[in-house]
Amino acid sequence: MEFENKNGLITLIILILASAVTITSQSIVTTSLPHYMHDFSVSSATAQWTYSVFLLVLGVMIPPTAYITRRFKIKTILTASLILFIIGSAICFLSTNIGMLIVGRIFEAMGTGILMPICQILIFRIMPEEKWAVFMGLFGFIVGITPAMGPTFGGIIVDLYNWRVIFEIFAILAAVILILAILFVKFELETEDYPLDFVSLILSILFCVGIMAGFSNIAEFRFSLTYVILPIIIGVITLIIFVKRQNKIEKPLINLAVLKNKYFVYGTVFAALLYFTMCGINVMVPLFVQNVAYHSPTASGLILLPAAIIMIVFNFIGPVLSDKIGIKPVLIAASVLNIIGFGAMMTYNMNSTFEYLLITQIIRGIGCGLGLTPAITWTMSVVSWDVEDATAINNTARQVIGAIGSSVTVVIMQILANGKITHNQLSVSSFSMTSMMMIIITVIILIITILFIKNKKDIVEG
C-alpha cells in the first residue's frame, strides 16, 4: 500500500484526532473528584471509580481489537466509537448521582478503548515499514500531549465554570470529529466474515477485569480475600483457559501464533516492564512530594508536568533516532537514563528541593519517552505479517502490567513505611527501597535489550 494514498492518510489523521480527544477524557476528571464527592455526597474511594472504571474498560476493550478490525470497516468502527463516546459524555453531563456518572464513564471508555489500537493498526497497514517509526512517534506525541495536559485543562474548566462543562466540551468535539468521519473517511481495510467466539470474549473480559481490579484494590483493601485474592485467582484461571481455547479453535479471538516469535515476546516484555515502572512512578512520586517532602499539590503537579511533556516529546524523537542509529543503542540509552533517574530518587529526603526533584524526574522522563514507542514499533515490525493480533497482545500486556505496577508500588511503599507514608525517615527509606525495586526492574530491561534486541535487518539475516 503506497504512502501517497490520500484517502488512507486523511482517515489516519481523523483517527488520530479522535484518539487524542477521547483519551484525554481518561485523566481530565482527576481534578473534578472533590466536586463529585461534594455534589453527590460520596467518599473519595467511591468518587475514584469515575477514573478507575475507565481504566478497567480500556483494558477489556483491547483483546477484541483484532476481531473488530477483521470484521468491520474502519468507518463503521470510528463512527460507532464516537457515538458511544458522545452518549457517555451526555450521560455524564446529565448525571444526577454517582452511579449515573460511572455508567457514562463506562460508555466513554468503550468508545475510547477501541480507537487507539485501531489507529496503531492503521499506521502499520497504511504506511510502508520505513515510515512506521516516524508516524508511531507522531501518534505517541499527539495522543500523549493531550492527556498529559488533561488535569490542567480540567482544573481551569472547573474553576471557570463547573465539572459538567468538561463533558459538554467532549460531546461537542466528538460530534465535530464524527461529522468529519462521515464526510471524509473513505479508506477501508479488507474485511472478512470472521466469526466472534463469545466464550473467548467472556474469558477475555473476566481475565482483564479480574487481574486489573484485583491488583487495583490492593492499595485500599490490602490482601482481602473478596476484593483482591479472589478476583486475581479468577483472572489467572480464565487467562489460562483463554490461552488454551485460542490454540484449539479455528477462528480465535486473538491468534497467539505471534508469540512463537521470540523477538516479539522480548519486545512485549520490554514494553510491559517499562510501563510497569511508569505507572508505579505516577503514584509513588506524588505521594513522596506531598506527604514526605511537604511540597504543595501544585508543586507536585509542576514537578511531574515537565517530565511528562519531555517524555511525550521523546516518544517522537525515540523512533526517529532508532531509524537512524538502530534500535539497540536507543533502548540501551533509555534504560541507562531510567537507572540514573531511579538512582537519583534513592537520594531523595525530607528536605529535597523543588529544583532537584524536577531535574531528576526530567531525566527519568527522557528515559521513558526514549524507550516506549521505539520498543512498541520494533516489536510490531518483527511480526508485520499479523499486526492486528500483535497489537492486541502487546496493548493488553501493557495495560494489565501497568495496573499491577501502580498498585504494587503503593503497597510496597506503605508496608515498608509501616502503613503510613508521612514526613519521617522511615517513609524516606520506604521510597528509597521502592526506587531500588524500579532499578532492579530496569536492569532486567537493560539485560533483555543487550542480549535479545536486534535491528530488524540482523534478525532477517540471522
Secondary structure as GFF3:
##gff-version 3
##sequence-region A 1 462
A	DSSP	alpha_helix	6	28	.	.	.	ID=ss1
A	DSSP	three_ten_helix	29	32	.	.	.	ID=ss2
A	DSSP	alpha_helix	33	40	.	.	.	ID=ss3
A	DSSP	alpha_helix	44	47	.	.	.	ID=ss4
A	DSSP	alpha_helix	49	61	.	.	.	ID=ss5
A	DSSP	alpha_helix	65	71	.	.	.	ID=ss6
A	DSSP	alpha_helix	74	94	.	.	.	ID=ss7
A	DSSP	alpha_helix	98	126	.	.	.	ID=ss8
A	DSSP	three_ten_helix	129	131	.	.	.	ID=ss9
A	DSSP	alpha_helix	132	160	.	.	.	ID=ss10
A	DSSP	alpha_helix	163	184	.	.	.	ID=ss11
A	DSSP	alpha_helix	198	216	.	.	.	ID=ss12
A	DSSP	alpha_helix	218	221	.	.	.	ID=ss13
A	DSSP	pi_helix	225	229	.	.	.	ID=ss14
A	DSSP	alpha_helix	230	248	.	.	.	ID=ss15
A	DSSP	three_ten_helix	256	260	.	.	.	ID=ss16
A	DSSP	alpha_helix	262	287	.	.	.	ID=ss17
A	DSSP	pi_helix	288	292	.	.	.	ID=ss18
A	DSSP	alpha_helix	297	325	.	.	.	ID=ss19
A	DSSP	alpha_helix	327	345	.	.	.	ID=ss20
A	DSSP	alpha_helix	354	381	.	.	.	ID=ss21
A	DSSP	three_ten_helix	384	386	.	.	.	ID=ss22
A	DSSP	alpha_helix	387	416	.	.	.	ID=ss23
A	DSSP	alpha_helix	425	452	.	.	.	ID=ss24
A	DSSP	alpha_helix	456	461	.	.	.	ID=ss25
###
